[in-house]
Amino acid sequence: MNDVIIIGGGPAGSTLGSYLSKAGFKNTIFEATNHPRSHVGESMVMSSVRVFEEIGFLPVMEREGFIRKYGASWHPMTAKGEAAICFNEFPQAGITQDYTYHVDRSKLDLLMLKHAESLGTKVYQGVTVTRVLFDDNDYACGVRIRIADQEIDVPARLVVDASGRQTLLGRQLKVKKNDPIFDQFAVHAWFENVAKGNSPSANFIHVYFLPVQRGWAWQIPITEEITSMGIVAEREVFRQAHLEPADYFFKFINSNPDLAAAMQNARRINDFKLEGDYSYKMDTFAGNGFVMIGDAARFVDPIFSSGVSVALYSAKYSFERIQYAFETGDFSEAALKPYEHKLRAGTEIWYEFIRLYYKLLPLFTYFISSKQHRLEVLRLLQGEVFDRSEVPVLDEMRKYIRTVEASDNHVFKGQLSDIPID
Ligand SMILES: Cc1cc2nc3c(=O)[nH]c(=O)nc-3n(C[C@H](O)[C@H](O)[C@H](O)COP(=O)(O)OP(=O)(O)OC[C@H]3O[C@@H](n4cnc5c(N)ncnc54)[C@H](O)[C@@H]3O)c2cc1C
C-alpha cells in the first residue's frame, strides 16, 4: 500500500513527492493531464531557491538555463519613472545566489515531476482523481481514480490534495471560501519583440499600474525572445467592458505609457488565456489522514508572484508533519494541524501585504523608496513570510493609511480604495 497519495503533479505535488522519496516514503502522484501542459504563474520569488536546493533541484534549474530574475520593477501610470528593487540588497539565509527565475511552466512542471520520479515517486499521468475516500472513522484512506472509463479505488495511509485551483478535496468537503474582497480576472498571452529596457532591469519582472481599481499588468521574460504579458483587473471590469479578450487586453496596454512603449513592436505568438476563480481559502488545510497543499489549500492574489513559493513551502512544511505522523503512527487532524497553522500564518502575511498594497497604491512605492522601510518590504517581496511572529512594516503601512484616511488634504487621499483593512 502507498504511504502517501498525492493528487496533482504541479510544483506543490512534485516538491512533496521529492521530499517524501528522499526520506524513503512510498508515494504516488496521480496527475490528470499529460505533461508538458501550459500553466500560468511564471515568475518566482527568491525564497523558492531554498526549497529547490533542499530537494536537489537547483542544478536542474541551472542546467536548463531558465531566465535569471534579479529584481522587480513597478511602473506608475504617469510615466514618472519606475521604482525597482534588486534581490542582492537583502541577502537571505540559506540562499547563496542573488537571483531567482522566470519560467516556462510547461517546462518547469515537467522537470519537477521527472525529478520527483527520479527520486522514487511513482508518477501516473493522464489519471484523474475523482474523489478522496474516507473510512468508517472518517480518516482519509485513499482515492478513487478514473482511467479511460474505469474507476478504481487506490488505498493509502495518507492523502495529499495538490490539485491546484481544482481544489478537489476542498470542494468535496465543502470547505472552500471565496475571498470577500478579491475577485480578479486575468487575460494573458506570450509575445515576441517586447522591449525589455536596459540592464540591469531588462530581465526583472515589470509590473505596470493600470487606471482601474486593483488593475495591473505583468511583463515576464520567458526566454530571451519570448515575454509573457498579462492584464489583471476585477472580474467586473472585464464583464462590463463587453470586449473580446484581445480588445480588452490592448485597451489596457495603451493605458500606461511605459507599457505601451514596451509593446510597441510586440507580436503575439499564442492564444489569449483567461484566468478567473482565484483568491480563496479552505476552512481547513489538514484533517484526519489528509492535508491540502499549494493552491489546493490557499490562493492569494498573484500581484507579488507568491504562488509557486507558497506551493513549495506548503510541501516542505507538510512533509515535516507527515514524517512525524509516520514516526508516531498518529495521522489525526490534531497531529497534522501544526502544518496548517504554519502555512496559514505565512499566507496571511502575504494577504495583508497585498491588501494594504491595493488599499493605497502610492504607499507601496513610497515604502520601497524609503530608507527606513525598503529592506523590510524587500524581505517580504522575496517571500520571507514563514516563521515570523511579527512584521512591523505591515503595522507601519496600516498606520500610514490611517493617517491618510484621517487627513482632509493628504496628497494620497484621493487614491484610497474601498478595501477594508481591519
Ligand atoms: C493570473 C495568475 C498569475 C499568476 N502569476 C504567478 C507568478 O507570477 N508567480 C507565481 O509564483 N505564481 C503565480 N500564480 C500562481 C501559480 O500559478 C500557482 O500558485 C501555482 O501554480 C500553484 O502550484 P500547485 O502545484 O499548487 O498547483 P498547479 O500548478 O495548478 O498544479 C496542480 C496540478 O494538479 C492537477 N490536477 C487537478 N485536478 C486533478 C485531479 N482531480 N486529479 C489529478 N490531477 C489533478 C492539475 O492538472 C495540475 O497539474 C499566478 C496565478 C494566476 C491565476
The ligand as a MOL file (V3000), in Angstrom:
LIG
                    3D

  0  0  0     0  0            999 V3000
M  V30 BEGIN CTAB
M  V30 COUNTS 53 58 0 0 0
M  V30 BEGIN ATOM
M  V30 1 C -3.3280 35.1900 -13.1840 0
M  V30 2 C -2.3260 34.4380 -12.3430 0
M  V30 3 C -0.9910 34.8330 -12.3360 0
M  V30 4 C -0.0640 34.1390 -11.5470 0
M  V30 5 N 1.2390 34.5580 -11.5330 0
M  V30 6 C 2.1230 33.9410 -10.7190 0
M  V30 7 C 3.5010 34.3180 -10.7100 0
M  V30 8 O 3.9450 35.1840 -11.4570 0
M  V30 9 N 4.3270 33.6670 -9.8510 0
M  V30 10 C 3.8840 32.6600 -9.0270 0
M  V30 11 O 4.6820 32.1330 -8.2430 0
M  V30 12 N 2.6150 32.2750 -9.0460 0
M  V30 13 C 1.7240 32.8680 -9.8650 0
M  V30 14 N 0.4370 32.4250 -9.9180 0
M  V30 15 C 0.0430 31.3250 -9.0230 0
M  V30 16 C 0.5490 29.9770 -9.5130 0
M  V30 17 O 0.0180 29.7160 -10.7890 0
M  V30 18 C 0.1180 28.8770 -8.5430 0
M  V30 19 O 0.2000 29.3450 -7.2220 0
M  V30 20 C 0.9410 27.5910 -8.6630 0
M  V30 21 O 0.8400 27.0690 -9.9410 0
M  V30 22 C 0.4570 26.5720 -7.6080 0
M  V30 23 O 1.0360 25.3070 -7.8080 0
M  V30 24 P 0.2300 23.9840 -7.3910 0
M  V30 25 O 1.1720 22.8540 -7.5910 0
M  V30 26 O -0.4210 24.1730 -6.0970 0
M  V30 27 O -0.9620 23.8810 -8.4420 0
M  V30 28 P -0.8970 23.6440 -10.0320 0
M  V30 29 O 0.3670 24.1930 -10.5690 0
M  V30 30 O -2.1590 24.1710 -10.5940 0
M  V30 31 O -0.8650 22.0620 -10.1760 0
M  V30 32 C -1.9920 21.2860 -9.8720 0
M  V30 33 C -1.9600 20.0520 -10.7240 0
M  V30 34 O -2.9890 19.1770 -10.3030 0
M  V30 35 C -3.5760 18.5640 -11.4390 0
M  V30 36 N -4.9330 18.1520 -11.0760 0
M  V30 37 C -6.0030 18.9400 -10.8490 0
M  V30 38 N -7.0650 18.2090 -10.5200 0
M  V30 39 C -6.6600 16.9260 -10.5380 0
M  V30 40 C -7.3280 15.6880 -10.2950 0
M  V30 41 N -8.6120 15.6540 -9.9540 0
M  V30 42 N -6.6140 14.5460 -10.4080 0
M  V30 43 C -5.3150 14.5800 -10.7450 0
M  V30 44 N -4.6410 15.7180 -11.0020 0
M  V30 45 C -5.3060 16.8740 -10.8910 0
M  V30 46 C -3.5410 19.6590 -12.4900 0
M  V30 47 O -3.6040 19.1180 -13.7920 0
M  V30 48 C -2.2030 20.3300 -12.1980 0
M  V30 49 O -1.1540 19.8100 -12.9740 0
M  V30 50 C -0.4890 33.0590 -10.7420 0
M  V30 51 C -1.8200 32.6420 -10.7880 0
M  V30 52 C -2.7400 33.3250 -11.5700 0
M  V30 53 C -4.1570 32.8590 -11.5910 0
M  V30 END ATOM
M  V30 BEGIN BOND
M  V30 1 1 1 2
M  V30 2 1 2 3
M  V30 3 2 2 52
M  V30 4 2 3 4
M  V30 5 1 4 5
M  V30 6 1 4 50
M  V30 7 2 5 6
M  V30 8 1 6 7
M  V30 9 1 6 13
M  V30 10 2 7 8
M  V30 11 1 7 9
M  V30 12 1 9 10
M  V30 13 2 10 11
M  V30 14 1 10 12
M  V30 15 2 12 13
M  V30 16 1 13 14
M  V30 17 1 14 15
M  V30 18 1 14 50
M  V30 19 1 15 16
M  V30 20 1 16 17
M  V30 21 1 16 18
M  V30 22 1 18 19
M  V30 23 1 18 20
M  V30 24 1 20 21
M  V30 25 1 20 22
M  V30 26 1 22 23
M  V30 27 1 23 24
M  V30 28 2 24 25
M  V30 29 1 24 26
M  V30 30 1 24 27
M  V30 31 1 27 28
M  V30 32 2 28 29
M  V30 33 1 28 30
M  V30 34 1 28 31
M  V30 35 1 31 32
M  V30 36 1 32 33
M  V30 37 1 33 34
M  V30 38 1 33 48
M  V30 39 1 34 35
M  V30 40 1 35 36
M  V30 41 1 35 46
M  V30 42 1 36 37
M  V30 43 1 36 45
M  V30 44 2 37 38
M  V30 45 1 38 39
M  V30 46 1 39 40
M  V30 47 2 39 45
M  V30 48 1 40 41
M  V30 49 2 40 42
M  V30 50 1 42 43
M  V30 51 2 43 44
M  V30 52 1 44 45
M  V30 53 1 46 47
M  V30 54 1 46 48
M  V30 55 1 48 49
M  V30 56 2 50 51
M  V30 57 1 51 52
M  V30 58 1 52 53
M  V30 END BOND
M  V30 END CTAB
M  END
